[in-house]
Amino acid sequence: MSKKDINSPRFDLIELFFFAYRDFTGDPDVLLDELGFGRAHHRVLHFVHRNPGIRVSDLLDILKITKQSLGRVLKQLVDEDFICQEPGALDRRQRLLYTTEKGTKFCAQLSKLQTQRINKAISLMPDGSDDIVRQFLYLMIDENDRSEVARLIGKETD
């Protein structure tokens, strides 16, 4: 890319991101909608499932949403038995979140849909492309957040 090109809008990639995200989230949206849930419910379920015993404060940091926004979604997920809350062992004021059996099964359904889409796309690319895609996505994350994201997903990505 020349210096002149570096400041030109990348509408090709911007629009591909929009369309890819639309379809990546669209697959689970159908299942979520059947339960009266939306994408916020999906994100909360996903990160609680992947981080059993996560504190509400840590979930707020990951999702970068307000306590009020999380409260509404979390209440619905708890009321409908997808997530349960337990007090912390040392600090009883802490609320530790876990997916219930129902929540775990639903997360598996949602992840399966997204995994199928990812695997299909990567299978159409040259060998080793999944590493390139992983690196690209990692580098799209704000530089100040990368090490925390790498820790969160359990694998350093360079």
Backbone as CSV, one residue per row, in Angstrom:
resi,resn,N_x,N_y,N_z,CA_x,CA_y,CA_z,C_x,C_y,C_z
1,MET,0.846,-1.172,0.000,0.000,0.000,0.000,0.898,1.243,0.000
2,SER,0.671,2.139,-0.920,1.464,3.362,-0.992,0.990,4.357,0.059
3,LYS,1.826,5.405,0.294,1.460,6.427,1.289,0.138,7.095,0.909
4,LYS,-0.075,7.296,-0.380,-1.319,7.920,-0.828,-2.511,7.040,-0.444
5,ASP,-2.362,5.738,-0.578,-3.468,4.818,-0.308,-3.789,4.681,1.177
6,ILE,-2.816,4.925,2.042,-3.017,4.697,3.475,-4.101,5.585,4.061
7,ASN,-4.346,6.737,3.473,-5.372,7.645,3.983,-6.699,7.522,3.241
8,SER,-6.739,6.700,2.214,-7.987,6.512,1.474,-8.891,5.570,2.245
9,PRO,-10.175,5.884,2.282,-11.107,4.992,2.983,-11.062,3.581,2.389
10,ARG,-11.105,2.585,3.236,-11.095,1.179,2.811,-12.525,0.653,2.775
11,PHE,-13.336,1.261,1.919,-14.735,0.873,1.843,-14.901,-0.603,1.510
12,ASP,-13.967,-1.158,0.739,-14.067,-2.581,0.401,-14.046,-3.434,1.673
13,LEU,-13.091,-3.183,2.554,-12.988,-3.968,3.784,-14.037,-3.569,4.814
14,ILE,-14.337,-2.284,4.888,-15.368,-1.819,5.816,-16.692,-2.510,5.494
15,GLU,-17.046,-2.522,4.235,-18.317,-3.126,3.850,-18.286,-4.640,3.990
16,LEU,-17.141,-5.262,3.703,-17.042,-6.704,3.929,-17.228,-7.033,5.408
17,PHE,-16.680,-6.201,6.296,-16.881,-6.403,7.734,-18.364,-6.328,8.080
18,PHE,-19.044,-5.311,7.566,-20.474,-5.165,7.854,-21.261,-6.391,7.387
19,PHE,-21.007,-6.820,6.149,-21.756,-7.960,5.617,-21.374,-9.271,6.310
20,ALA,-20.101,-9.445,6.617,-19.672,-10.656,7.321,-20.285,-10.698,8.719
21,TYR,-20.274,-9.576,9.415,-20.857,-9.513,10.752,-22.361,-9.775,10.691
22,ARG,-23.016,-9.209,9.692,-24.468,-9.415,9.523,-24.779,-10.911,9.434
23,ASP,-24.020,-11.623,8.620,-24.295,-13.039,8.416,-23.791,-13.896,9.576
24,PHE,-22.661,-13.526,10.163,-22.105,-14.247,11.313,-23.068,-14.192,12.495
25,THR,-23.684,-13.046,12.713,-24.638,-12.905,13.812,-26.045,-13.300,13.389
26,GLY,-26.306,-13.267,12.097,-27.639,-13.602,11.596,-28.019,-15.048,11.832
27,ASP,-27.046,-15.947,11.733,-27.343,-17.363,11.964,-27.916,-17.571,13.374
28,PRO,-27.229,-17.108,14.432,-27.776,-17.272,15.776,-28.999,-16.391,16.052
29,ASP,-29.128,-15.278,15.346,-30.262,-14.378,15.579,-31.594,-15.104,15.459
30,VAL,-31.674,-16.066,14.556,-32.913,-16.810,14.350,-33.293,-17.561,15.630
31,LEU,-32.321,-18.264,16.223,-32.584,-18.997,17.472,-32.853,-18.051,18.630
32,LEU,-32.102,-16.979,18.704,-32.286,-16.001,19.772,-33.681,-15.385,19.708
33,ASP,-34.114,-15.054,18.502,-35.406,-14.418,18.309,-36.552,-15.322,18.760
34,GLU,-36.410,-16.620,18.568,-37.443,-17.570,18.992,-37.693,-17.492,20.496
35,LEU,-36.681,-17.070,21.256,-36.792,-16.960,22.707,-37.045,-15.524,23.169
36,GLY,-37.143,-14.617,22.217,-37.313,-13.210,22.567,-36.012,-12.563,23.019
37,PHE,-34.886,-13.158,22.614,-33.566,-12.648,22.965,-32.965,-11.906,21.777
38,GLY,-31.935,-11.121,22.072,-31.210,-10.410,21.030,-29.720,-10.669,21.152
39,ARG,-28.966,-9.891,20.420,-27.508,-10.077,20.397,-26.857,-9.799,21.742
40,ALA,-27.426,-8.898,22.523,-26.871,-8.631,23.859,-26.964,-9.891,24.720
41,HIS,-28.068,-10.606,24.612,-28.228,-11.861,25.349,-27.161,-12.867,24.911
42,HIS,-26.924,-12.910,23.607,-25.928,-13.828,23.063,-24.544,-13.525,23.619
43,ARG,-24.167,-12.254,23.613,-22.840,-11.878,24.105,-22.695,-12.220,25.588
44,VAL,-23.703,-11.928,26.381,-23.641,-12.231,27.812,-23.531,-13.738,28.016
45,LEU,-24.399,-14.495,27.362,-24.344,-15.957,27.485,-22.977,-16.500,27.080
46,HIS,-22.466,-16.005,25.968,-21.177,-16.491,25.463,-20.070,-16.300,26.498
47,PHE,-19.936,-15.088,27.008,-18.817,-14.823,27.907,-19.010,-15.425,29.292
48,VAL,-20.236,-15.583,29.731,-20.464,-16.289,30.994,-20.135,-17.768,30.807
49,HIS,-20.564,-18.329,29.690,-20.278,-19.746,29.405,-18.774,-20.002,29.311
50,ARG,-18.078,-19.124,28.649,-16.632,-19.304,28.433,-15.811,-18.970,29.678
51,ASN,-16.414,-18.281,30.639,-15.708,-17.853,31.856,-16.564,-18.148,33.081
52,PRO,-16.769,-19.430,33.396,-17.632,-19.781,34.529,-17.152,-19.100,35.815
53,GLY,-18.092,-18.530,36.552,-17.768,-17.849,37.797,-17.317,-16.416,37.589
54,ILE,-17.545,-15.884,36.392,-17.131,-14.511,36.101,-17.916,-13.540,36.988
55,ARG,-17.216,-12.528,37.458,-17.871,-11.486,38.248,-18.608,-10.535,37.308
56,VAL,-19.688,-9.978,37.796,-20.458,-9.029,37.002,-19.562,-7.876,36.554
57,SER,-18.704,-7.386,37.433,-17.820,-6.265,37.082,-16.875,-6.629,35.935
58,ASP,-16.388,-7.872,35.920,-15.503,-8.302,34.832,-16.272,-8.442,33.516
59,LEU,-17.504,-8.898,33.608,-18.341,-9.003,32.407,-18.615,-7.614,31.829
60,LEU,-18.845,-6.650,32.698,-19.039,-5.268,32.239,-17.799,-4.763,31.507
61,ASP,-16.618,-5.092,32.017,-15.368,-4.670,31.365,-15.212,-5.304,29.982
62,ILE,-15.549,-6.573,29.870,-15.427,-7.272,28.588,-16.382,-6.683,27.560
63,LEU,-17.630,-6.518,27.954,-18.661,-6.083,27.012,-18.668,-4.584,26.760
64,LYS,-18.050,-3.831,27.687,-18.008,-2.367,27.584,-19.421,-1.802,27.428
65,ILE,-20.280,-2.228,28.352,-21.646,-1.726,28.394,-21.922,-1.204,29.803
66,THR,-23.038,-0.520,29.956,-23.383,0.023,31.267,-23.979,-1.066,32.148
67,LYS,-23.913,-0.814,33.438,-24.503,-1.722,34.418,-26.003,-1.874,34.160
68,GLN,-26.636,-0.786,33.779,-28.067,-0.798,33.497,-28.395,-1.693,32.304
69,SER,-27.608,-1.592,31.243,-27.829,-2.433,30.059,-27.645,-3.906,30.398
70,LEU,-26.582,-4.209,31.133,-26.337,-5.597,31.519,-27.439,-6.092,32.449
71,GLY,-27.869,-5.254,33.362,-28.877,-5.656,34.340,-30.152,-6.161,33.706
72,ARG,-30.627,-5.472,32.696,-31.860,-5.862,32.006,-31.705,-7.226,31.346
73,VAL,-30.617,-7.407,30.609,-30.365,-8.652,29.886,-30.105,-9.798,30.864
74,LEU,-29.298,-9.529,31.864,-28.950,-10.559,32.839,-30.177,-11.026,33.613
75,LYS,-31.045,-10.104,33.974,-32.269,-10.474,34.697,-33.100,-11.452,33.879
76,GLN,-33.241,-11.175,32.608,-34.024,-12.054,31.736,-33.374,-13.435,31.622
77,LEU,-32.045,-13.466,31.482,-31.342,-14.751,31.365,-31.420,-15.557,32.664
78,VAL,-31.383,-14.871,33.787,-31.513,-15.550,35.088,-32.958,-16.025,35.278
79,ASP,-33.928,-15.149,35.010,-35.340,-15.494,35.186,-35.752,-16.686,34.324
80,GLU,-35.138,-16.807,33.141,-35.497,-17.888,32.229,-34.548,-19.079,32.336
81,ASP,-33.724,-19.102,33.391,-32.875,-20.243,33.744,-31.779,-20.564,32.721
82,PHE,-31.190,-19.529,32.132,-30.035,-19.722,31.263,-28.739,-19.438,32.021
83,ILE,-28.846,-18.573,33.027,-27.693,-18.192,33.849,-28.127,-18.228,35.312
84,CYS,-27.191,-18.646,36.177,-27.447,-18.561,37.615,-26.368,-17.688,38.240
85,GLN,-26.725,-17.081,39.377,-25.814,-16.209,40.111,-25.536,-16.829,41.470
86,GLU,-24.282,-16.772,41.881,-23.906,-17.254,43.210,-23.058,-16.191,43.880
87,PRO,-23.157,-16.077,45.193,-22.307,-15.105,45.890,-20.856,-15.588,45.898
88,GLY,-19.922,-14.654,45.954,-18.505,-14.993,46.018,-18.174,-15.707,47.319
89,ALA,-17.178,-16.577,47.294,-16.786,-17.328,48.487,-16.183,-16.409,49.551
90,LEU,-15.366,-15.446,49.123,-14.725,-14.545,50.072,-15.522,-13.272,50.304
91,ASP,-16.121,-12.780,49.257,-16.920,-11.553,49.347,-18.336,-11.896,48.896
92,ARG,-19.233,-12.040,49.846,-20.604,-12.463,49.569,-21.370,-11.426,48.739
93,ARG,-20.841,-10.202,48.641,-21.494,-9.174,47.827,-21.257,-9.399,46.339
94,GLN,-20.192,-10.115,46.010,-19.904,-10.401,44.604,-20.981,-11.321,44.038
95,ARG,-21.288,-11.087,42.769,-22.192,-12.004,42.068,-21.371,-12.725,41.016
96,LEU,-21.239,-14.025,41.177,-20.512,-14.850,40.222,-21.528,-15.515,39.306
97,LEU,-21.247,-15.480,38.020,-22.206,-15.941,37.019,-21.772,-17.253,36.387
98,TYR,-22.738,-18.113,36.173,-22.525,-19.419,35.549,-23.685,-19.688,34.597
99,THR,-23.424,-20.412,33.520,-24.541,-20.870,32.699,-25.130,-22.111,33.362
100,THR,-26.429,-22.231,33.263,-27.115,-23.417,33.745,-26.987,-24.506,32.666
101,GLU,-27.528,-25.668,32.918,-27.519,-26.724,31.893,-28.241,-26.236,30.633
102,LYS,-29.367,-25.577,30.841,-30.133,-25.013,29.719,-29.294,-23.978,28.962
103,GLY,-28.601,-23.117,29.698,-27.762,-22.097,29.077,-26.587,-22.693,28.326
104,THR,-25.990,-23.724,28.904,-24.859,-24.398,28.265,-25.283,-25.042,26.949
105,LYS,-26.436,-25.690,26.945,-26.936,-26.331,25.712,-27.237,-25.289,24.642
106,PHE,-27.820,-24.171,25.063,-28.142,-23.117,24.103,-26.874,-22.493,23.534
107,CYS,-25.874,-22.273,24.379,-24.585,-21.747,23.914,-23.972,-22.681,22.871
108,ALA,-24.088,-23.975,23.105,-23.545,-24.953,22.154,-24.233,-24.838,20.797
109,GLN,-25.537,-24.627,20.807,-26.272,-24.459,19.547,-25.801,-23.209,18.799
110,LEU,-25.675,-22.114,19.530,-25.257,-20.849,18.913,-23.829,-20.943,18.374
111,SER,-22.941,-21.524,19.173,-21.537,-21.659,18.757,-21.399,-22.571,17.550
112,LYS,-22.213,-23.603,17.499,-22.159,-24.531,16.364,-22.466,-23.803,15.059
113,LEU,-23.487,-22.969,15.079,-23.841,-22.207,13.873,-22.694,-21.310,13.420
114,GLN,-22.094,-20.605,14.365,-21.008,-19.694,14.008,-19.750,-20.453,13.604
115,THR,-19.489,-21.573,14.257,-18.323,-22.388,13.905,-18.468,-22.942,12.491
116,GLN,-19.657,-23.366,12.138,-19.885,-23.881,10.783,-19.586,-22.811,9.738
117,ARG,-20.025,-21.586,9.994,-19.772,-20.495,9.043,-18.277,-20.206,8.936
118,ILE,-17.599,-20.145,10.081,-16.155,-19.883,10.090,-15.406,-21.007,9.371
119,ASN,-15.705,-22.246,9.730,-15.000,-23.382,9.127,-15.229,-23.476,7.630
120,LYS,-16.438,-23.176,7.189,-16.717,-23.211,5.752,-15.869,-22.175,5.020
121,ALA,-15.822,-20.963,5.565,-15.037,-19.901,4.918,-13.554,-20.258,4.896
122,ILE,-13.032,-20.744,6.010,-11.604,-21.059,6.074,-11.257,-22.252,5.183
123,SER,-12.194,-23.178,5.030,-11.932,-24.339,4.163,-11.783,-23.935,2.701
124,LEU,-12.312,-22.774,2.348,-12.226,-22.285,0.975,-10.957,-21.472,0.728
125,MET,-10.159,-21.304,1.768,-8.931,-20.515,1.680,-7.721,-21.445,1.674
126,PRO,-6.551,-20.925,1.317,-5.331,-21.754,1.325,-4.998,-22.245,2.738
127,ASP,-4.258,-23.357,2.812,-3.814,-23.890,4.105,-3.094,-22.804,4.895
128,GLY,-3.331,-22.792,6.193,-2.688,-21.817,7.068,-3.430,-20.497,7.171
129,SER,-4.511,-20.355,6.430,-5.250,-19.090,6.436,-5.887,-18.797,7.776
130,ASP,-6.230,-19.832,8.541,-6.854,-19.564,9.834,-5.905,-18.794,10.744
131,ASP,-4.604,-19.062,10.644,-3.634,-18.303,11.439,-3.573,-16.839,11.001
132,ILE,-3.672,-16.614,9.707,-3.645,-15.246,9.186,-4.912,-14.506,9.612
133,VAL,-6.052,-15.164,9.514,-7.312,-14.552,9.937,-7.247,-14.228,11.430
134,ARG,-6.762,-15.168,12.230,-6.645,-14.964,13.676,-5.754,-13.758,13.974
135,GLN,-4.616,-13.680,13.294,-3.690,-12.568,13.513,-4.319,-11.239,13.092
136,PHE,-4.993,-11.231,11.964,-5.654,-10.011,11.489,-6.690,-9.525,12.503
137,LEU,-7.537,-10.427,12.973,-8.568,-10.041,13.939,-7.941,-9.546,15.239
138,TYR,-6.896,-10.214,15.670,-6.203,-9.802,16.896,-5.639,-8.389,16.752
139,LEU,-5.057,-8.106,15.602,-4.465,-6.792,15.374,-5.520,-5.700,15.171
140,MET,-6.751,-6.082,14.886,-7.849,-5.120,14.790,-8.294,-4.647,16.173
141,ILE,-7.970,-5.395,17.202,-8.329,-5.033,18.571,-7.445,-3.881,19.022
142,ASP,-8.020,-2.958,19.771,-7.261,-1.833,20.290,-5.993,-2.350,20.970
143,GLU,-4.884,-1.731,20.649,-3.578,-2.171,21.151,-3.550,-2.305,22.675
144,ASN,-4.229,-1.406,23.373,-4.240,-1.447,24.839,-5.027,-2.623,25.401
145,ASP,-5.882,-3.233,24.580,-6.726,-4.341,25.039,-6.217,-5.707,24.600
146,ARG,-5.246,-5.755,23.726,-4.830,-7.031,23.135,-4.362,-8.070,24.145
147,SER,-3.527,-7.675,25.096,-3.000,-8.673,26.034,-4.127,-9.232,26.902
148,GLU,-5.077,-8.399,27.287,-6.214,-8.880,28.089,-7.098,-9.808,27.261
149,VAL,-7.321,-9.476,26.009,-8.109,-10.347,25.131,-7.386,-11.673,24.935
150,ALA,-6.084,-11.631,24.729,-5.315,-12.874,24.564,-5.427,-13.730,25.822
151,ARG,-5.348,-13.095,26.979,-5.491,-13.834,28.231,-6.892,-14.432,28.338
152,LEU,-7.869,-13.649,27.971,-9.262,-14.058,28.074,-9.565,-15.257,27.182
153,ILE,-9.058,-15.227,25.982,-9.352,-16.342,25.067,-8.376,-17.503,25.271
154,GLY,-7.393,-17.289,26.139,-6.530,-18.403,26.517,-5.425,-18.755,25.561
155,LYS,-5.134,-17.876,24.642,-4.058,-18.171,23.690,-3.415,-16.869,23.265
156,GLU,-2.125,-16.780,23.441,-1.396,-15.599,22.963,-1.447,-15.586,21.439
157,THR,-1.672,-14.427,20.878,-1.743,-14.268,19.431,-0.793,-13.139,19.049
158,ASP,0.147,-13.428,18.182,1.078,-12.381,17.729,0.910,-12.097,16.262
